[in-house]
Amino acid sequence: MNATTQINYLRQVFSSNKNKTFLVDALTQKEFSYGELECLSLQAAGFLKNLGVQKGDKIAVLLPNCFEFIVLYFSSMQLGTVIVPINPKLTSKEIDYILRNSGAKILFASESLHREMKSLLLDSGTKVFFISPSRNTGVPTQPTRPTQPVQPAQKDFFASLPACKNDGLLFENICDDDVMLIIYTSGTTSMPKGVVISYGKIIKNGRVFSDAVGISPDSRFYNPLSMAYLGGFYNLTLIPFLSQSSVVLDDAFNPASAINFWKNVIKFKATALWLVPSIMSALLSLDRGVDGENYCKQNVKLCLVGTAPLSVYLKKKFEEKYGVVLYENYGLSETFFISTNSRRFSRNAGVGKLLLGCEVLITDDNSKALKPNERGEVVVRSEYLMNGYYFNTHEPNNKIESGLFHTGDVGFLDDEMYLFITDRKKDLIIRGGINISPKEIEDAISQHPLVDEVAVVGVPNELLGEEIIAVIKPKKDFAPAEVSSLCKNSLASFKIPQNFFFTKEFPRSTSGKIQKNKLRELFASKGA
């Protein structure tokens, strides 16, 4: 395989699909073909050149989900610059850290950012360019007077681009080993950490995953995940592109958008869904109609699930209501996809079988390899591992040792080499010297019909080391004794939570995951 094999594949996708629809904007209802994306990405690449951007420079993007975001991804790829996506929901402190840590030369930010955020951006030392995304229906605030050189705000970003010129090859400045993007994820410390990703690894992993799952060029995905993370960009933009299929782009999912979820799926004729457990839970709680059920049963041909653990109860309830089969997959920002289930496999179990190019070892605390069906840490050897953490001062880079990546997840491989993830290593509760799985307890509690979501954590206990508590988000009020009774029927006595607490909302990361570390802090004094 030569140095540009995967880059050549990008060129082939564009050349073979000029007139085919690639993206439908759910808000503006505009459609964009592969050919239009190609032309606009080249125009935007010319625009970046005029701003003095060169190969290897960092381009930060602080935008909501919009077609401009996708164009900036691909224009960066045309030039060989490194894109640094930033979620607008992050705190000012986190955004400032990412800009300074990445050394971004230029930032594209939404014109509608509030004044305080604009002041921070303009003081960061990064050259800022404000734009109004075409899907922004609100009235943008007026830009503050810049303290750093800043391009004027553009109401129509595309109208400001130079004419499309393509005198050479598409992606002519890049090769597989070049860095494509730096994605910042939630760190175990207070600051995010930047995962460095190269072209060849992410493209090949996407192609292998697409082949394993059997994604068809006729598939139309619905994308309600933030483009600032791999879920929105990699899972639901780049992989559909590599599969030569199409995408319906919507706002990043929030409780309010749950009401219109099925309306947009139906209106724009999506045939493939890629869900996360929090979205599934919200849909089950809020969907009172039958339109989504009827449409799924007749039209949704593929339904994938990833990014967070999926309880057996939630999987069963969703499949029963919507008449689909959920295929769970597994991967991390640092590894891309490691395994997946597929219609092509004889079983639909755990998080599926390992992808081509991936190897998994299950090890004990002494790094000794364990046998099939024995639980231990999931350690990965893969062709697709990240390059490392960028300018890292908080997170150790020693997760990769001798080509092996220590995921921090606990699981096992069964006799047929299906992978099962049972817990996060740091989430395991050690009570009286016994390792206890929070997920097992969560699965048991989830069976109560009035439980919307549940998180089980360990809190300090002088006698036992840790005690178990369960934090429940109920659909409506009910007595804790009901859950305790349920646990007694399905769990060993030493696994039953000492206390049950109720909450209206869980603390969550910007990617929607429940922050168990904050639950431990909140409920430590209320434990046993």
Secondary structure in CASP SS format (residue, H / E / C, confidence):
PFRMAT SS
TARGET T0000
AUTHOR 0000-0000-0000
METHOD secondary structure of the structure
MODEL  1
M C 1.00
N C 1.00
A C 1.00
T C 1.00
T H 1.00
Q H 1.00
I H 1.00
N H 1.00
Y H 1.00
L H 1.00
R H 1.00
Q H 1.00
V H 1.00
F H 1.00
S H 1.00
S H 1.00
N C 1.00
K C 1.00
N C 1.00
K C 1.00
T E 1.00
F E 1.00
L E 1.00
V E 1.00
D E 1.00
A C 1.00
L C 1.00
T C 1.00
Q C 1.00
K C 1.00
E E 1.00
F E 1.00
S E 1.00
Y H 1.00
G H 1.00
E H 1.00
L H 1.00
E H 1.00
C H 1.00
L H 1.00
S H 1.00
L H 1.00
Q H 1.00
A H 1.00
A H 1.00
G H 1.00
F H 1.00
L H 1.00
K H 1.00
N H 1.00
L C 1.00
G C 1.00
V C 1.00
Q C 1.00
K C 1.00
G C 1.00
D C 1.00
K E 1.00
I E 1.00
A E 1.00
V E 1.00
L E 1.00
L C 1.00
P C 1.00
N C 1.00
C C 1.00
F H 1.00
E H 1.00
F H 1.00
I H 1.00
V H 1.00
L H 1.00
Y H 1.00
F H 1.00
S H 1.00
S H 1.00
M H 1.00
Q H 1.00
L H 1.00
G C 1.00
T C 1.00
V E 1.00
I E 1.00
V E 1.00
P E 1.00
I C 1.00
N C 1.00
P C 1.00
K C 1.00
L C 1.00
T C 1.00
S H 1.00
K H 1.00
E H 1.00
I H 1.00
D H 1.00
Y H 1.00
I H 1.00
L H 1.00
R H 1.00
N H 1.00
S H 1.00
G C 1.00
A C 1.00
K C 1.00
I E 1.00
L E 1.00
F E 1.00
A E 1.00
S E 1.00
E C 1.00
S C 1.00
L C 1.00
H C 1.00
R H 1.00
E H 1.00
M H 1.00
K H 1.00
S H 1.00
L H 1.00
L H 1.00
L H 1.00
D C 1.00
S C 1.00
G C 1.00
T C 1.00
K E 1.00
V E 1.00
F E 1.00
F E 1.00
I E 1.00
S C 1.00
P C 1.00
S C 1.00
R C 1.00
N C 1.00
T C 1.00
G C 1.00
V C 1.00
P C 1.00
T C 1.00
Q C 1.00
P C 1.00
T C 1.00
R C 1.00
P C 1.00
T C 1.00
Q C 1.00
P C 1.00
V E 1.00
Q E 1.00
P E 1.00
A E 1.00
Q E 1.00
K C 1.00
D C 1.00
F C 1.00
F H 1.00
A H 1.00
S H 1.00
L C 1.00
P C 1.00
A C 1.00
C C 1.00
K C 1.00
N C 1.00
D C 1.00
G C 1.00
L C 1.00
L C 1.00
F C 1.00
E C 1.00
N C 1.00
I C 1.00
C C 1.00
D C 1.00
D C 1.00
D C 1.00
V E 1.00
M E 1.00
L E 1.00
I E 1.00
I E 1.00
Y E 1.00
T E 1.00
S C 1.00
G C 1.00
T C 1.00
T C 1.00
S C 1.00
M C 1.00
P C 1.00
K E 1.00
G E 1.00
V E 1.00
V E 1.00
I E 1.00
S E 1.00
Y H 1.00
G H 1.00
K H 1.00
I H 1.00
I H 1.00
K H 1.00
N H 1.00
G H 1.00
R H 1.00
V H 1.00
F H 1.00
S H 1.00
D H 1.00
A H 1.00
V H 1.00
G C 1.00
I C 1.00
S C 1.00
P C 1.00
D C 1.00
S C 1.00
R E 1.00
F E 1.00
Y E 1.00
N E 1.00
P C 1.00
L C 1.00
S C 1.00
M C 1.00
A C 1.00
Y C 1.00
L H 1.00
G H 1.00
G H 1.00
F H 1.00
Y H 1.00
N H 1.00
L H 1.00
T H 1.00
L H 1.00
I H 1.00
P H 1.00
F H 1.00
L H 1.00
S C 1.00
Q C 1.00
S C 1.00
S E 1.00
V E 1.00
V E 1.00
L E 1.00
D C 1.00
D C 1.00
A C 1.00
F C 1.00
N C 1.00
P C 1.00
A C 1.00
S H 1.00
A H 1.00
I H 1.00
N H 1.00
F H 1.00
W H 1.00
K H 1.00
N H 1.00
V H 1.00
I H 1.00
K H 1.00
F C 1.00
K C 1.00
A C 1.00
T C 1.00
A E 1.00
L E 1.00
W E 1.00
L E 1.00
V C 1.00
P H 1.00
S H 1.00
I H 1.00
M H 1.00
S H 1.00
A H 1.00
L H 1.00
L H 1.00
S H 1.00
L H 1.00
D C 1.00
R C 1.00
G C 1.00
V C 1.00
D H 1.00
G H 1.00
E H 1.00
N H 1.00
Y H 1.00
C H 1.00
K H 1.00
Q H 1.00
N H 1.00
V C 1.00
K C 1.00
L E 1.00
C E 1.00
L E 1.00
V E 1.00
G C 1.00
T C 1.00
A C 1.00
P C 1.00
L C 1.00
S C 1.00
V H 1.00
Y H 1.00
L H 1.00
K H 1.00
K H 1.00
K H 1.00
F H 1.00
E H 1.00
E H 1.00
K H 1.00
Y H 1.00
G C 1.00
V C 1.00
V C 1.00
L E 1.00
Y E 1.00
E E 1.00
N E 1.00
Y E 1.00
G E 1.00
L E 1.00
S C 1.00
E C 1.00
T C 1.00
F E 1.00
F E 1.00
I E 1.00
S E 1.00
T E 1.00
N C 1.00
S C 1.00
R C 1.00
R C 1.00
F C 1.00
S C 1.00
R C 1.00
N C 1.00
A C 1.00
G C 1.00
V C 1.00
G C 1.00
K E 1.00
L E 1.00
L C 1.00
L C 1.00
G C 1.00
C E 1.00
E E 1.00
V E 1.00
L E 1.00
I E 1.00
T E 1.00
D C 1.00
D C 1.00
N C 1.00
S C 1.00
K C 1.00
A E 1.00
L C 1.00
K C 1.00
P C 1.00
N C 1.00
E C 1.00
R C 1.00
G E 1.00
E E 1.00
V E 1.00
V E 1.00
V E 1.00
R E 1.00
S E 1.00
E C 1.00
Y C 1.00
L C 1.00
M C 1.00
N C 1.00
G E 1.00
Y E 1.00
Y C 1.00
F C 1.00
N C 1.00
T C 1.00
H C 1.00
E C 1.00
P C 1.00
N C 1.00
N C 1.00
K C 1.00
I E 1.00
E E 1.00
S C 1.00
G C 1.00
L E 1.00
F E 1.00
H E 1.00
T E 1.00
G E 1.00
D E 1.00
V E 1.00
G E 1.00
F E 1.00
L E 1.00
D C 1.00
D C 1.00
E C 1.00
M C 1.00
Y E 1.00
L E 1.00
F E 1.00
I E 1.00
T E 1.00
D E 1.00
R E 1.00
K H 1.00
K H 1.00
D H 1.00
L C 1.00
I E 1.00
I E 1.00
R E 1.00
G C 1.00
G C 1.00
I E 1.00
N E 1.00
I E 1.00
S C 1.00
P H 1.00
K H 1.00
E H 1.00
I H 1.00
E H 1.00
D H 1.00
A H 1.00
I H 1.00
S C 1.00
Q C 1.00
H C 1.00
P C 1.00
L C 1.00
V E 1.00
D E 1.00
E E 1.00
V E 1.00
A E 1.00
V E 1.00
V E 1.00
G E 1.00
V E 1.00
P E 1.00
N E 1.00
E C 1.00
L C 1.00
L C 1.00
G E 1.00
E E 1.00
E E 1.00
I E 1.00
I E 1.00
A E 1.00
V E 1.00
I E 1.00
K E 1.00
P E 1.00
K C 1.00
K C 1.00
D C 1.00
F C 1.00
A C 1.00
P H 1.00
A H 1.00
E H 1.00
V H 1.00
S H 1.00
S H 1.00
L H 1.00
C H 1.00
K H 1.00
N H 1.00
S H 1.00
L C 1.00
A C 1.00
S H 1.00
F H 1.00
K H 1.00
I C 1.00
P C 1.00
Q C 1.00
N E 1.00
F E 1.00
F E 1.00
F E 1.00
T C 1.00
K C 1.00
E C 1.00
F C 1.00
P C 1.00
R E 1.00
S C 1.00
T C 1.00
S C 1.00
G C 1.00
K C 1.00
I E 1.00
Q C 1.00
K H 1.00
N H 1.00
K H 1.00
L H 1.00
R H 1.00
E H 1.00
L H 1.00
F H 1.00
A H 1.00
S H 1.00
K H 1.00
G C 1.00
A C 1.00
END
